[in-house]
Amino acid sequence: MDEAQQSPSSGVGAGLRRAAPPPALCGFLLLLVLIFAVSYAVGVGAGPVAPGMRGDSTSRDGGEPGGHGGGGMGDMDGMQGGHG
């Protein structure tokens, strides 16, 4: 029986085929980017998750960004400090 042996193709084309990522990986990455883009668009359309939340870095009362006033404690100024 005569078996035809395929000689490895030499040249730039064979090197590019070996260096290129598999099509399934490219499809997965494209799908991942698409899902993140859609979720970002939905989040922008929904707006802030709580009243008074803003993306700017300035505050109304001159304290820390987010309107906490100072210390980063927000509305927890009158709480007792007991643990345990």
Secondary structure, DSSP 8 states (H G I E B T S, - for coil): ----------SHHHHHHHHS--HHHHHHHHHHHHHHHHHHHHHHHH--SSTT--SSS--SSSSSTTTT-STT-TT-TT------
